[in-house]
């Protein structure tokens, strides 16, 4: 033990209440210019400068006697040659052999600064890695979703064309495969964002019943198409849950769609919730199905990425990422998710989230709903700033079908800025990834120019990260639509903004 103490990288000193040094390890002796064991039996005053002696008498020793310990005390020790050694000490007071001993561990301040510098460098490296992950996810979102914009965009245009049965079947196959691939891209990116710490959860008190009604209404068409009965059992009284409403809706929709997809013919799904008064009050949502159930040995694999428990060999489409993503989202909101299943009878998935006070409902707005249609008088002018030829061609087709619009095009940021200043369009569609000037910079320039500052601007981007959406809306964009374009949503936003301009 003595050998271990002597070779310790930190200095060690033990003294009694009279100030007599009982033990000073070899490390401390070396720091102070003494031979090993040369300090044993000396008074501690021999190691203290005048200021250090006063500090010891008024601060360090009284703390030890009063509290039995003193943490991170900074002062100077006196070397044998009279020079000072700045140290930090942690000290404890213990009874040993019928008397009290005061044990101090010392660390030179120079060494502490080196440790702090190392920690600071490690923190900088971690921050840089996190920023690199965020940039990578943003880039991958753009690179993966951009080609999907052409596939699904032109597929939707073909879908509304007068096609024969064989052609329509081909278009449906293209759209089905494209949407499946888009779902896979979105879920992979979502899981990656969560693991990179890039997903923002905005927890707030929300009505459990209202959210259930929304999820129930959104999944009924899928259930009717599959011949499945969906029932909803609300809590006996109104309850609120502390959660991100968008994420919780996403979770319920995922569990409900799974319960419908993997059910029996003419099966049933029940969505329910209950308040749970346990160690801490929670609200439990349950989705119960009458499907084939899951064997006990397979239950542990359920929430693993890309795990479909053999269903990938069947005809039911899926990515195997939905439950893995659900688990991460629930845990990010401070909740838990699980499943109970009986093979041959069905499964019950549950989500527990913290309960909350019921939110106070704001009075309903009496403002009129925005109108729809083109500009009130004449042809509306829309400027689209985009460098991808396929995306330009797609929007040309959409606008030609809509009618009442003259589309102006620019393929670089500076060209878009110049055209906006000279033509002063009714609406600007803006991509983020542009040559010479980014879409972010172009948005800032348009908003700072008195001639273009009031023109509605819609961002059209393949970067679907929530942080980017929130940032661009805060920077002045009127709306943010992600690629691949949803035609119905795209038309609605265009119509509403043009109607606002006309009004």
Phi, psi and omega in degrees: 000317179298321179295320178297317180294320181295325183268006178296143179289348178255153177283145179227137180217133175234130181222156180268182186291343177276355182092004180282131179283119178274321182205132171232124185286167185298327180297312180294319178300318180295317178303320187268001175087024180247157172288157177302138179071002183288339182269344182300130179092346178282164174278146181297336178302333181295340182258002186243137171287176179301314180293322179294325179293317178296317180297320179297316184286329185260346188229298187295304184294317175301323178297318179297318181289326184279315187249348181082002178197160175215123187251134174050061176265131183250125172197186185247139169260155181257124177285169181298328181274005178093349179285166184258148174235110179286129183225163169239135182231147166244131186228147176226154181246123182228152174272126183217120179065033178083001178225163180273140175237139179250110185258128182237137172249129185248145173227125179298142181297328177300316180294321179297318179298323177297318178298317180296322177296319178297318178296319180297317179296321178296320178296317178298319179296320179294318178296319179295321179295320179295319178294322178295321177297316180299317179294321180296316180295320178297317180294316181295322177301315181292312186292325181279324185276336182299310178296332177294334178298317179291315182299307184282326181296307179291330176297319178293324177295318179295328183298331181262007175275155176285095183249156174280174187300319181294317179295318180297323178297320178296316179298317179298322178295319178299312182294319181297313180294321180296318180291325176296317178295320178297320178299317179296315179301313182298317184288321176298316180293322179297313179297319179297320179296318180298313181293333178271001180072026184258001180265125179265125177257121180254086182283137178207158178291126179225151180289122179297320182296316181298318181294322177296318180298319179297312181296320179299314182294324183287335183261352181299318179300320178297319180294316180297321179296325182271357181073030181251137176271126178248127179240153180233132178238102181283160175298149179302328178230161181297129176231153178240154180231146179269106184199168172278116186300321181293316181292320180293320176299318178300319180295312181296319179297322180295315180293320180294316181295323176296317181297327178285313184297320187260022181271176174277165172297133182063027180282186184222146175232135179239125175256125183217166173214156178208146174278141183234112180266090180244213179306319172224137186297134178227165172243130180250125172260136178233142174235109185250134180235168178250036182283202185276353180074175184230133180292154184300323182288343180263347183300323182292345181267353192303316189264019177271140179302139176066015179264116180243010175054039177091351182291344180295341179278349181266195184266351183283125181285149177178163181253341185077015181247346186301313182287325177297318178293319180301316180300316181293321180292317179299314181294327177294336178265010176080023182243193180218154179225145180201182183213145170235133185213144174238119182300130180091350183240326180139182184226156175227110175268140181228151176230124174255128177225155181299138175285161181214168173291144179300131179291148176279126183283131176285148178299143181298141180287140178258006180291142180293148178292147179297145181282174178232164180113183182276191177296151187296316183239124174073199186268132176281144179252124179239131176257126177245117180257108187202137181258355181269120186297321181295320179293320177299316181296320180298312181293326174303314181297317181296315182291323178296321179290324180292314182080166177073017185225137170251118185264122173259146184231142173220141185252000175225161179298309180300321179295322178296319179296316180297316181293323178296321181289325184273320184271336184044070183291167177283337184203145178238128172257130192226121173278156181270326184268092183236149176284151174074322178210124183290162177299325177298315180293322179294319177301315180298319180294319180294321182285335180271352181265123183299333181283339183237359189296335184260002179286129176299137181234128177246123176280129172245107187218148174278351177278105185258016181294132183304324181296320179292318179302310182298319182295316182289325176295320178293329181283353175127358177291143179279332177202163181224111179250133182264145175273145003293144182291133168268115188302316182297314179294318181300313179297319182297315180297315179300312181299316183294317181290322177292322177296323178295320178296318182292330181284000000 
